[in-house]
Amino acid sequence: MVLSVRAVESLSEIGEATWQRFANREGSPRDPFLSYAFLSALEQSGSVSAEVGWLPYHLVLEDEAKQPLGVMPLYLKGHSQGEYIFDYSWADAFERAGGRYYPKMLSAIPFTPATGQRLLVASSEHESALVAGAAQIAGEMNISSVHLNFLDQAAWQRRGDEGWLLRTHKQYHWQNQGYKTFDDFLDCLSSKKRKNIKRERRDALANDLEIQRLTGAEITEAHWDAFYQFYIDTGSRKWGSAYLTRSFFSLIGATMAEDILLVMVRRDGRYIAGAINFIGGDCLFGRNWGCIEHHPFLHFEVCYYQAIEFAIEHGLSRVEAGAQGEHKLARGYMPSHTYSAHWIVHDGFRDAVGRYLEEERTHISEEIDYLEQFSPFKAS
């Protein structure tokens, strides 16, 4: 069978039915970030576009009859912002040597450091054809590199078998050990950590704050108006500008509200803080948080403890609370490996990056081993 790969500059050129057929294939966990609703909202709202350095360039794998056999979310990137896996030093080194690092190709969910599928195929045998097509297109277009970020471990290992460079990173994830209640989780912690969490939860709501958990039709445009102000405030302090536009939130509210958990905080009838989470098949993904009033420990309550309670109540196996944050460790979120794979077109540059990544993987593993010594859980 002769297979071919083509690129499109809009998800609409693939169509919702075709995209969802591969994103929802049997045996794969439901991933809200891979949904047509989420990715098309990014495009329709202008959150991703050529103007902001995220040109959609999704790939479609086809047979001789032009029947789709798989798809791949892909972007031509004019920078390395909003990725949570940092290659600025690679870009600097390549360009100082006379090369052109940007644009590069990135298969990832924009602004979303969540592990998931990147090669959406009807049959696993088509994975290699799709990823090889991405590398071939990069070579033909004189593009420096292709990056597959936040892969699951099995897909990461398969890319390594095909000659891709392998990179590891770390995040902090909470694992549900069959807890029936939040107190069941607390009972597994050391006495000191358990007392600290109880104190933080009590103090977080000390100023007559009210917590609301909203999903589905409970989320209104008024909630999005308030949450967007929190998001803008945090984004301007962290990145200098917000990645997501206001219309993005209206679009996902209209098309995938059942996959959203919005945790909002109100004081005296006015919303003052909130966090958005996305509900997967077996995981709650914590994403963005913001506030317009400071209250001690409120961030921990809204982003971490409310997420744990929701996961326990709904039988979810884990909570992924996003990038960074060693402070999560004391709150039951343990260090976990995350994975990415990279194809560097230039032979000499590929060898240099490969040597660097070999040392980095060792360092990440040693760091995770070290951090596990500070587990808040009782010694078994």
VEXVEX-829206 format. One line per 10 residues: number of its first residue (from 1); their letters; for each residue y, z, x of N, C-alpha, C, CB. Coordinates in steps of 0.1 Angstrom, whole numbers. Atoms other than C-alpha are relative to their C-alpha. Glycine has a CB too. Layout:
% residues N
NUM = a = Y:Z:X:Y:Z:X:Y:Z:X:Y:Z:X  ... $
This chain:
% residues 380
1 = mvlsvraves = -12:0:8:0:0:0:12:0:9:0:12:-10  -12:1:-7:34:-10:13:11:9:-7:5:-15:1  -10:-9:5:60:17:8:14:-3:6:-4:15:2  -14:2:-5:98:15:11:8:12:-4:6:-13:-4  -9:-11:3:126:40:11:14:-6:-1:0:11:11  -14:5:2:161:33:-3:9:12:-3:1:-10:-11  -9:-11:2:192:55:-5:9:-4:-12:8:2:12  -10:1:11:215:60:-35:11:10:2:-7:1:-14  -12:-9:-2:250:76:-36:3:8:-12:11:-8:4  -2:-9:11:246:93:-69:-14:3:-6:9:-7:-11 $
11 = lseigeatwq = 13:-4:6:218:112:-86:-2:-8:-13:0:15:-3  1:8:13:226:92:-118:-7:-13:2:13:-2:-6  7:13:-3:212:61:-100:-15:2:-1:4:-6:13  14:-3:1:178:78:-100:-4:4:-14:-4:12:10  2:-4:14:181:93:-135:-7:13:-1:-8:-11:-6  5:-14:2:172:127:-149:-15:0:-2:7:6:-12  15:0:2:137:118:-161:-8:-2:12:-3:-11:-11  7:2:-12:126:104:-128:1:11:9:5:-13:7  -2:-11:-9:141:132:-108:-8:12:-4:15:4:1  7:-12:5:127:159:-130:-15:-1:1:4:3:-14 $
21 = rfanregspr = 15:2:-1:92:143:-129:-5:5:14:-3:-15:-2  4:-4:-13:91:150:-92:4:15:3:6:-9:11  -5:-14:-2:111:183:-92:-9:10:-7:14:1:-4  8:-9:8:88:198:-118:-15:-3:1:4:-1:-15  14:4:-1:55:185:-105:-9:12:-1:-2:-8:13  10:-11:2:24:205:-113:-3:7:13:-12:-5:-6  4:-8:-11:17:233:-89:12:5:9:-9:-7:9  -11:-4:-8:52:237:-75:8:11:-8:9:-12:3  -7:-10:7:73:268:-84:13:-6:-6:3:12:9  -12:5:6:102:262:-107:12:5:8:2:6:-15 $
31 = dpflsyafls = -11:-2:-9:133:259:-86:13:-5:-6:-2:-7:14  -12:4:8:167:259:-104:9:-9:9:8:12:-4  -9:8:-9:185:244:-73:-5:-14:1:1:7:13  5:14:-1:163:213:-73:1:-7:-13:-15:0:4  0:7:13:169:206:-109:11:-11:-1:3:11:-11  -10:10:2:188:175:-120:13:6:-5:-4:-11:-10  -12:-7:6:212:198:-139:9:6:11:-4:11:-10  -7:-7:-10:222:218:-108:7:-11:10:-8:9:8  -5:9:-10:225:189:-83:10:-10:-6:-11:-8:6  -10:9:6:243:165:-108:13:7:-3:-6:-6:-12 $
41 = aleqsgsvsa = -13:-8:2:268:193:-116:8:0:12:-4:14:-5  -7:1:-12:277:194:-80:8:-13:2:-9:2:12  -6:13:-2:284:157:-80:11:-2:-11:-10:-11:-1  -9:3:10:301:155:-114:13:8:1:-6:3:-14  -11:-9:-1:324:184:-106:9:-2:12:-4:15:0  -7:3:-12:335:170:-73:-2:10:11:15:-1:-2  3:-10:-10:320:200:-54:-6:-7:12:-9:10:-6  4:8:-11:302:174:-33:5:-14:-2:-16:0:1  -5:14:0:317:140:-24:3:-4:14:12:-1:-10  -4:4:-13:327:119:5:13:7:4:2:-15:0 $
51 = evgwlpyhlv = -13:-6:-3:362:135:3:-2:14:6:8:0:-12  2:-13:-6:348:169:11:-11:1:10:-4:10:-12  10:0:-11:323:158:37:-14:1:-4:4:10:9  14:0:5:292:158:15:-3:-12:-9:-2:14:-9  2:12:8:284:123:5:-15:-1:-4:3:-13:9  14:1:5:253:121:-17:-7:-13:5:-1:1:-15  7:12:-5:227:98:-1:-15:3:-2:3:-1:16  14:-4:3:195:107:-19:-10:-12:2:0:5:-15  10:10:-3:163:89:-9:-10:-1:-12:-7:3:13  10:2:9:138:73:-32:-11:-8:7:5:-9:-13 $
61 = ledeakqplg = 11:6:-5:103:64:-21:-6:-9:-10:-11:10:6  5:9:10:89:33:-39:-12:-8:6:11:-10:-4  11:9:-4:57:12:-39:5:-15:-1:-12:2:-9  -4:14:0:56:-26:-39:6:-5:-13:-12:-9:3  -6:4:13:64:-28:-76:13:8:-3:-11:4:-11  -13:-8:1:95:-6:-70:-2:12:-10:11:-9:-6  2:-12:8:79:23:-89:2:13:9:-15:0:-6  -3:-12:-8:92:57:-76:-13:8:2:11:8:-7  11:-9:-4:67:78:-57:5:14:5:-9:-7:11  -6:-12:-4:91:105:-46:15:-1:2:-7:4:13 $
71 = vmplylkghs = -15:-1:-2:127:116:-41:3:11:10:7:2:-13  -4:-10:-10:146:136:-15:15:2:-1:-4:-5:14  -15:-2:0:180:153:-19:5:-1:14:3:15:-6  -6:3:-13:201:141:10:15:-2:-1:-8:-12:6  -15:2:-1:237:141:21:4:-5:14:7:13:-3  -6:3:-13:257:124:48:11:10:2:5:-15:0  -9:-11:-2:277:152:63:10:-4:11:-7:13:4  -10:3:-10:310:148:81:4:13:7:12:-5:-7  -2:-12:-7:309:184:93:-12:9:-2:13:8:-6  11:-9:1:286:214:94:3:12:-9:-5:5:13 $
81 = qgeyifdysw = -4:-12:8:302:237:68:-9:0:-12:15:-2:-4  7:-2:13:285:252:38:-15:-2:1:5:-9:-10  14:2:-3:250:250:54:-8:12:3:-2:-10:11  6:-13:-3:242:285:66:-10:-1:11:-6:6:-12  8:2:-12:222:271:95:10:-7:10:-13:-8:-2  -11:4:-8:246:266:124:-4:-9:11:7:12:5  2:9:-11:246:236:147:13:-5:6:-8:-12:-5  -13:3:-6:282:236:158:-1:-2:15:10:11:-3  2:2:-14:271:240:194:-7:-13:4:-7:12:6  6:13:-3:249:210:192:10:-11:-1:-12:-2:-10 $
91 = adaferaggr = -10:10:2:277:189:178:10:0:12:8:2:-13  -9:-1:-11:300:201:206:-6:-6:13:5:15:2  7:5:-13:275:194:234:-2:-15:-1:-13:7:1  3:15:1:266:159:221:13:-8:1:-6:-3:-14  -13:7:-1:303:149:217:6:1:13:9:5:-11  -6:-2:-14:313:163:251:-8:-10:9:-2:14:5  8:9:-8:285:141:265:3:-15:-4:-15:2:-1  -4:14:4:301:110:248:-6:-5:-12:-3:-9:11  7:4:12:280:109:217:9:2:-13:-13:6:-2  -6:-2:13:290:109:180:-10:8:-9:5:-13:-7 $
101 = yypkmlsaip = 10:-8:8:273:138:161:2:-2:-15:2:15:3  -2:2:14:289:132:127:3:-15:-3:11:9:-5  8:-7:11:280:119:102:-14:3:4:1:-8:-13  14:-3:-2:246:135:102:-6:0:-14:-2:14:7  7:0:13:219:135:75:-5:14:-2:-11:-10:-1  5:-14:3:211:168:58:-7:0:-14:12:10:-1  7:-3:13:184:175:32:0:15:-2:-15:-6:1  -2:-14:4:194:208:16:7:1:-13:9:7:11  -7:-2:13:209:223:-15:14:5:5:-7:10:-9  -13:-3:-5:247:223:-8:4:15:-4:10:-9:-6 $
111 = ftpatgqrll = -6:-13:2:262:258:-3:-11:10:-4:11:0:-10  11:-8:6:228:274:-11:-11:3:11:-6:-7:-12  10:-3:-10:207:291:16:-13:6:-6:6:10:10  12:-4:7:176:293:-5:-12:-9:4:2:0:-15  12:8:-4:141:282:6:-6:-8:-12:-11:9:5  6:8:10:125:254:-14:-5:-13:5:10:-2:-11  6:14:-3:109:219:-15:12:-9:3:-8:-5:-12  -10:10:-4:129:191:1:-6:-14:-2:5:2:14  7:12:2:103:163:-2:-7:0:-13:-9:-4:12  5:-1:14:96:158:-39:-8:-12:-2:11:2:-10 $
121 = vassehesal = 8:11:1:66:136:-41:-12:2:-10:-6:-4:14  11:-1:10:38:128:-66:-13:4:7:-2:-13:-7  12:-3:-8:12:132:-39:4:4:14:-10:-12:0  -4:-5:-13:13:151:-6:-1:-11:11:-9:11:4  1:11:-10:2:119:12:12:-8:2:-12:-9:-4  -12:8:0:36:104:4:11:8:8:5:-3:-14  -10:-7:-7:55:132:22:4:-6:13:-5:14:3  -3:5:-13:52:117:56:8:-13:-1:-13:-3:8  -7:12:2:64:83:43:14:2:-3:-7:-9:-11  -14:-3:4:95:98:28:8:5:12:0:10:-12 $
131 = vagaaqiage = -8:-5:-11:105:118:58:1:-10:12:-7:13:5  -1:11:-10:97:89:82:11:-10:-4:-13:-7:2  -11:9:5:120:68:60:13:5:3:-2:-3:-14  -13:-6:-3:148:92:65:3:-1:15:0:15:-3  -2:2:-14:144:91:103:3:-14:4:-12:5:8  -2:14:-3:142:53:103:14:-4:-4:-10:-8:-8  -14:4:5:174:50:82:10:6:10:3:5:-14  -10:-6:-9:192:74:106:1:-9:13:-5:14:4  -1:9:-12:182:52:136:7:-13:-3:-14:-3:5  -6:13:4:193:20:118:15:1:-2:-6:-6:-12 $
141 = mnissvhlnf = -15:-2:2:227:35:109:7:7:12:1:9:-13  -5:-6:-11:232:50:143:5:14:-3:12:-9:6  -3:-14:3:233:85:129:-8:9:10:-4:3:-15  5:-8:-11:227:113:154:-13:7:-4:10:10:4  11:-9:3:202:134:134:-2:2:-14:4:14:6  4:-3:13:184:144:103:-5:14:0:-11:-10:-6  3:-14:1:181:180:92:-6:4:-14:13:9:3  6:-5:13:158:196:66:1:15:1:-15:-4:-1  -3:-14:0:171:231:59:-7:8:-11:15:2:-1  7:-10:9:153:261:43:-12:-6:-7:10:4:-11 $
151 = ldqaawqrrg = 13:5:4:119:245:41:-10:12:-3:-6:-9:10  11:-10:0:88:265:30:-8:-2:13:-8:-2:-13  7:0:-13:66:274:59:-10:-11:2:-6:13:2  11:11:-2:38:249:52:6:-13:2:-8:0:-13  -7:13:-2:62:219:49:6:0:14:11:-2:-10  -6:-2:-13:79:232:81:-10:-3:11:6:14:2  11:2:-10:46:232:100:-4:-15:0:-12:9:-3  3:14:0:38:197:88:10:-9:7:-2:-5:-15  -10:8:-7:71:184:101:-2:1:15:14:4:-4  2:-2:-14:63:199:134:-12:-8:5:-4:15:3 $
161 = degwllrthk = 12:8:-4:29:181:135:5:-15:1:-11:1:-11  -5:13:0:50:149:130:10:-2:11:5:-4:-13  -9:1:-11:72:156:160:14:4:-2:0:-14:4  -13:-5:3:102:171:143:2:13:8:2:3:-15  -3:-13:-6:119:200:161:1:11:-10:14:-1:8  1:-12:10:113:234:145:9:11:4:-15:4:0  -9:-11:-1:138:261:140:-3:11:-9:15:-5:-1  2:-11:9:135:296:126:13:8:-1:-11:9:4  -12:-8:2:162:319:112:-6:13:-8:11:-7:-9  5:-12:8:161:352:92:9:2:-11:-1:12:9 $
171 = qyhwqnqgyk = -8:-5:11:172:365:59:-7:13:-4:0:-10:-12  5:-13:5:166:397:40:-5:-2:-15:10:12:1  5:2:13:143:395:10:-7:13:-6:-11:-11:0  7:-12:7:131:422:-15:-13:-5:-6:9:6:-11  13:4:5:94:420:-24:-4:10:-11:-10:0:11  4:-8:11:81:433:-57:-15:3:2:2:-7:-14  13:-4:-3:50:453:-50:-7:5:-13:-1:11:11  6:-4:13:40:455:-87:7:12:-6:-15:4:2  -8:-11:6:67:480:-96:2:-2:-15:14:2:7  -2:0:15:70:489:-133:15:3:-3:-9:9:-7 $
181 = tfddfldcls = -14:-4:3:105:505:-130:7:1:14:0:14:-7  -8:-2:-13:133:509:-104:-4:13:6:15:0:-4  5:-13:-6:121:545:-99:-13:-2:7:-1:10:-11  12:3:-7:87:531:-89:3:-5:14:-9:-10:-7  -5:5:-13:105:512:-61:6:11:8:10:-11:-2  -6:-11:-8:125:543:-51:-11:9:5:10:8:-9  11:-9:-4:93:564:-49:-7:-5:13:-10:2:-11  6:5:-12:81:541:-21:9:1:12:-4:-15:-2  -10:-1:-11:112:548:0:-1:14:7:14:-3:-4  -1:-13:-6:117:576:25:10:9:-8:4:-1:15 $
191 = skkrknikre = -8:-9:8:134:607:10:15:-3:2:-3:14:3  -14:2:-3:167:600:28:5:-13:-6:2:-1:15  -4:13:5:169:563:18:1:1:-16:-9:-11:4  0:-1:14:160:572:-18:12:7:-5:-13:7:-5  -11:-8:4:187:598:-20:13:-8:2:1:13:8  -12:8:-3:213:574:-5:2:-11:-11:-2:-7:14  -1:10:11:205:547:-31:4:6:-13:-13:-8:-1  -4:-6:13:208:571:-60:14:4:1:-9:13:-2  -14:-3:-2:241:583:-46:9:-12:-2:3:8:13  -8:12:1:254:548:-42:1:-5:-14:-6:-11:10 $
201 = rrdalandle = 0:5:14:244:538:-77:9:9:-9:-14:-1:-6  -8:-9:7:261:569:-91:15:-2:3:-4:15:2  -14:1:-4:293:565:-71:6:-14:-4:1:2:15  -5:14:3:295:527:-78:6:-1:-14:-11:-10:1  -5:1:14:301:533:-115:8:13:-4:-12:-1:-9  -7:-13:2:321:565:-111:13:-1:-8:2:7:13  -13:2:6:354:550:-123:-1:-7:-14:9:-8:9  1:6:14:343:542:-159:-3:-15:0:12:3:-8  3:14:0:329:509:-149:-12:-3:-9:-3:-5:15  11:4:9:306:490:-173:-7:-12:6:5:-2:-14 $
211 = iqrltgaeit = 8:12:-5:278:466:-161:-5:-8:-12:-11:5:9  6:9:10:268:436:-182:-8:-10:7:11:-7:-8  8:11:-5:239:413:-175:-1:-10:-11:-15:6:3  -1:11:10:243:380:-192:-8:-12:4:15:-5:-1  8:12:-2:220:350:-195:1:-9:-12:-15:3:3  0:9:12:218:319:-217:13:-1:-7:-11:3:-9  -11:1:9:241:317:-247:10:12:1:-5:-2:-14  -9:-11:-2:256:351:-238:12:-3:9:-8:12:5  -10:4:-10:276:334:-210:10:-9:-7:-6:-6:13  -10:8:6:309:320:-223:10:-5:10:7:8:-11 $
221 = eahwdafyqf = -11:5:-9:338:301:-208:9:11:5:8:-11:-7  -8:-11:-5:357:333:-207:-6:7:12:2:10:-12  7:-7:-12:331:348:-184:1:-9:12:-15:2:-4  -2:9:-11:333:317:-162:14:1:6:-4:-14:-3  -14:-1:-4:371:320:-161:1:12:9:9:1:-12  -1:-13:-8:368:356:-149:-8:-1:13:-5:11:-8  8:1:-12:340:349:-125:6:-9:11:-15:-4:-3  -5:10:-10:357:319:-109:12:7:8:5:-12:-7  -11:-7:-7:387:342:-100:-6:9:11:8:8:-9  7:-8:-10:362:365:-82:-5:-9:12:-11:8:-6 $
231 = yidtgsrkwg = 6:10:-9:346:335:-65:11:-5:9:-7:-11:-7  -11:5:-7:380:321:-54:5:10:10:11:-5:-9  -5:-10:-9:391:354:-39:-9:2:12:1:13:-8  10:-2:-11:359:358:-19:0:-12:9:-14:3:-5  0:12:-8:359:322:-8:12:-2:9:-1:-12:-9  -12:1:-8:394:322:4:1:9:12:13:2:-8  0:-9:-11:388:352:26:-11:-3:10:-3:14:-5  11:3:-9:354:340:40:1:-13:7:-13:0:-8  1:13:-5:358:303:44:14:-7:1:-9:-8:-8  -13:7:1:395:295:38:2:-8:-12:2:-8:13 $
241 = sayltrsffs = -1:7:13:387:275:7:-13:2:-7:4:-15:2  12:-1:8:362:276:-21:-8:-13:0:3:5:-15  8:12:0:333:251:-20:-1:-5:-14:-14:3:6  3:4:14:326:250:-58:13:-1:-8:-10:9:-6  -11:2:9:351:237:-83:-2:8:-13:3:-15:-3  1:-8:12:358:255:-116:-9:-8:-10:14:2:-7  8:8:10:342:226:-136:-15:1:3:5:-14:0  14:-1:-4:309:231:-117:-6:11:-9:-2:4:15  6:-11:8:304:265:-135:-1:-3:-15:9:12:2  2:4:14:311:250:-169:-11:-9:-2:13:-7:-5 $
251 = ligatmaedi = 11:9:2:286:223:-163:-13:7:1:1:-11:11  13:-7:-1:258:246:-152:-2:9:-12:-2:8:13  1:-9:12:267:269:-181:-4:-8:-12:14:6:-3  4:8:11:262:240:-205:-14:-6:1:10:-12:-2  13:7:-2:230:226:-190:-11:8:5:2:-11:10  10:-8:-5:211:254:-174:2:15:-1:-3:-4:15  -4:-14:2:224:287:-187:-12:10:0:8:2:-12  12:-8:0:188:300:-192:-5:3:14:-11:-6:-8  4:-2:-14:183:298:-154:10:9:7:-2:-13:7  -11:-8:-7:214:320:-147:0:14:-5:14:-7:-3 $
261 = llvmvrrdgr = -3:-14:2:219:357:-145:13:3:5:-11:10:6  -13:-3:-4:255:366:-145:2:16:-2:11:-8:-8  -3:-14:0:262:403:-136:15:2:1:-8:8:11  -15:-1:1:297:412:-147:3:15:-1:6:-7:-12  -4:-14:0:316:445:-142:14:0:-8:2:6:14  -12:-1:8:343:456:-167:6:14:1:-3:-4:-15  -7:-13:1:369:484:-166:11:-1:-9:4:4:15  -11:0:10:392:492:-195:1:-14:-7:13:3:7  0:12:7:381:460:-212:3:-12:8:10:1:-11  -3:11:-9:389:438:-182:-10:-2:11:14:2:7 $
271 = yiagainfig = 10:2:-10:364:421:-159:7:1:14:-6:-14:-2  -6:-2:-13:370:431:-123:-10:-4:11:4:15:2  9:5:-11:339:419:-104:-12:-6:-7:-5:13:8  12:7:5:307:398:-108:-8:-6:11:4:-10:-11  9:7:-9:278:381:-92:-8:-10:-8:-9:10:8  8:10:7:259:350:-101:-14:-1:7:7:-14:0  14:2:-5:221:347:-97:-7:-11:-7:-8:14:-2  7:11:6:197:319:-104:-15:5:-1:1:-13:7  13:-5:2:163:326:-119:-11:-11:2:-1:5:-15  11:10:-3:133:307:-104:-13:4:-7:-2:-1:15 $
281 = gdclfgrnwg = 13:-3:6:97:307:-114:-6:13:4:-10:-11:3  6:-13:-5:88:337:-92:11:7:8:-12:-2:8  -10:-6:-9:121:346:-75:14:0:-7:1:-8:13  -14:-1:4:156:357:-84:9:-3:13:4:14:-6  -9:4:-11:182:340:-61:14:6:-2:0:-15:2  -14:-5:1:214:360:-55:9:-10:7:1:14:6  -9:10:-6:243:336:-48:14:6:3:1:-12:-8  -14:-3:-3:280:344:-51:4:13:-7:9:-11:-4  -6:-12:5:299:376:-56:15:0:3:-7:13:7  -14:-1:-3:335:385:-59:6:11:-9:8:-13:-3 $
291 = ciehhpflhf = -6:-11:8:359:412:-72:15:-1:2:-5:14:5  -15:-1:-1:396:418:-78:4:14:1:6:-7:-12  -2:-14:-2:393:456:-75:-10:5:10:1:8:-13  9:-5:-9:377:475:-47:-5:14:-6:5:2:14  7:-13:4:352:503:-58:-11:2:10:-5:-1:-15  10:-3:-10:329:520:-32:-14:-3:-6:1:14:5  14:3:3:293:507:-33:-2:-10:-12:-7:13:-3  2:9:11:300:483:-62:-7:-13:4:14:-3:-6  7:12:-5:289:453:-42:-15:2:1:5:-4:14  14:-3:-1:255:470:-35:-6:0:-14:-2:13:7 $
301 = evcyyqaief = 6:-1:14:250:478:-72:-1:-13:-7:10:10:-8  -1:13:8:260:444:-86:-10:-10:6:14:-5:0  7:11:-6:243:422:-60:-15:4:3:7:-3:13  14:-3:-4:212:442:-49:-8:8:-10:2:8:13  8:-9:9:202:470:-73:-2:-6:-14:7:13:-1  2:7:13:209:450:-105:-10:-11:2:13:-5:-5  10:11:-2:189:421:-90:-14:6:1:3:-7:13  13:-6:-1:160:444:-82:-5:4:-14:0:12:10  4:-4:14:160:459:-117:-4:-12:-9:11:7:-7  3:12:8:161:424:-133:-14:-6:4:11:-10:2 $
311 = aiehglsrve = 13:5:-4:132:412:-111:-12:8:-4:0:-1:16  11:-9:5:111:442:-120:-3:-2:-14:3:15:3  1:1:15:118:439:-157:-7:-14:-4:13:1:-6  5:13:3:109:402:-156:-12:-5:8:11:-11:1  12:3:-7:79:403:-133:2:-10:11:-10:-5:-9  -2:10:-11:95:382:-105:-5:7:13:15:-3:1  7:-6:-12:78:386:-71:10:3:11:-9:-10:5  -9:-3:-11:109:387:-49:15:-3:-4:-3:-8:12  -14:3:1:147:386:-46:5:-5:13:8:13:-5  -6:5:-12:164:364:-21:15:2:-2:-4:-15:3 $
321 = agaqgehkla = -14:-4:2:199:378:-16:9:-8:9:1:14:3  -9:8:-8:213:350:5:0:3:15:14:1:-5  -1:-1:-14:224:348:41:6:13:5:8:-12:5  -6:-11:-7:232:375:66:-2:14:-6:15:-2:2  -1:-13:6:236:412:60:-11:10:4:-1:-1:-14  10:-10:-4:216:438:80:2:13:-9:2:4:15  -1:-12:9:230:464:55:-10:-1:-11:15:0:-6  10:1:10:204:450:31:-12:8:3:-3:-15:-3  13:-6:-4:176:465:51:-1:14:-6:0:1:16  0:-14:5:185:501:41:-2:1:-15:12:8:4 $
331 = rgympshtys = 1:0:15:183:490:4:-12:-8:-4:13:-7:-5  13:5:4:148:476:5:-2:-15:2:-2:3:-14  1:15:-3:155:440:16:-5:-1:14:13:-7:-3  6:1:-14:132:433:46:3:-13:6:-15:3:-1  -2:13:-7:138:407:73:-12:-9:-2:3:3:15  10:10:3:119:375:66:5:-13:8:-2:-3:-15  -3:13:-6:117:342:85:4:-10:-10:-13:-5:8  -3:12:8:133:311:71:-1:-12:10:14:0:-7  5:11:-8:126:276:84:8:-13:-2:-15:-3:-2  -6:13:1:143:243:92:-6:-9:10:15:1:2 $
341 = ahwivhdgfr = 5:11:-9:132:210:109:11:-10:3:-13:-6:-6  -12:8:-4:154:186:128:-6:-12:8:9:8:9  3:12:-7:151:150:139:12:-5:8:-6:-11:-10  -11:4:-9:173:141:169:-3:-14:5:3:10:12  3:14:-3:176:103:174:0:-2:16:10:-9:-6  -1:3:-14:187:104:211:-10:8:8:14:4:5  12:-6:-7:157:112:234:5:12:9:-7:-10:8  -4:-10:-9:176:132:260:6:12:-7:10:-5:10  -6:-10:7:195:152:235:-11:8:-8:11:-5:-10  11:-7:7:163:159:215:-8:9:9:-10:-11:-6 $
351 = davgryleee = 7:-9:-9:146:173:246:8:13:3:-2:-7:13  -9:-11:-3:176:196:253:0:10:-12:14:-4:3  0:-9:12:177:209:217:-14:6:-2:3:-8:-13  14:-5:1:139:213:217:-2:12:9:-10:-10:4  1:-11:-10:141:236:248:8:12:-6:5:-4:14  -8:-11:6:168:257:231:-7:6:-12:14:-6:-4  6:-5:12:149:260:199:-13:8:3:-4:-11:-10  11:-7:-4:118:272:217:3:15:4:-7:-7:12  -5:-13:-3:137:301:231:5:8:-12:11:0:11  -6:-7:12:155:308:198:-11:5:-9:9:-10:-7 $
361 = rthiseeidy = 11:-4:8:122:310:179:-5:13:5:-11:-11:-1  5:-13:-6:110:337:203:10:11:-3:-2:-2:15  -10:-10:3:143:356:199:0:4:-14:14:-5:4  0:-4:14:142:355:161:-12:8:-3:0:-13:-9  12:-8:3:106:368:160:1:14:6:-12:-7:6  -2:-13:-6:115:396:184:10:8:-8:4:-1:14  -11:-7:8:146:405:163:-6:5:-13:12:-10:-2  7:-4:12:125:406:131:-9:12:3:-7:-11:-7  9:-11:-4:99:428:148:8:13:2:-8:-3:12  -9:-11:-3:127:451:160:5:6:-13:11:-4:9 $
371 = leqfspfkas = -6:-5:12:144:454:126:-10:6:-9:7:-12:-7  10:-6:8:111:462:109:-2:15:3:-13:-8:1  2:-14:-4:111:495:128:9:9:-9:3:2:15  -9:-7:8:140:505:105:-2:-1:-15:15:-4:4  4:2:14:122:499:73:3:13:-8:-15:-3:-1  -3:-12:8:134:523:45:-13:5:-7:10:-3:-10  12:-4:8:98:525:31:-7:11:8:-9:-12:-2  8:-10:-6:75:554:37:-10:-6:9:-7:8:-11  10:5:-9:51:550:66:-13:0:-8:-1:9:13  13:1:7:17:539:53:-11:8:7:-4:-14:-2 $
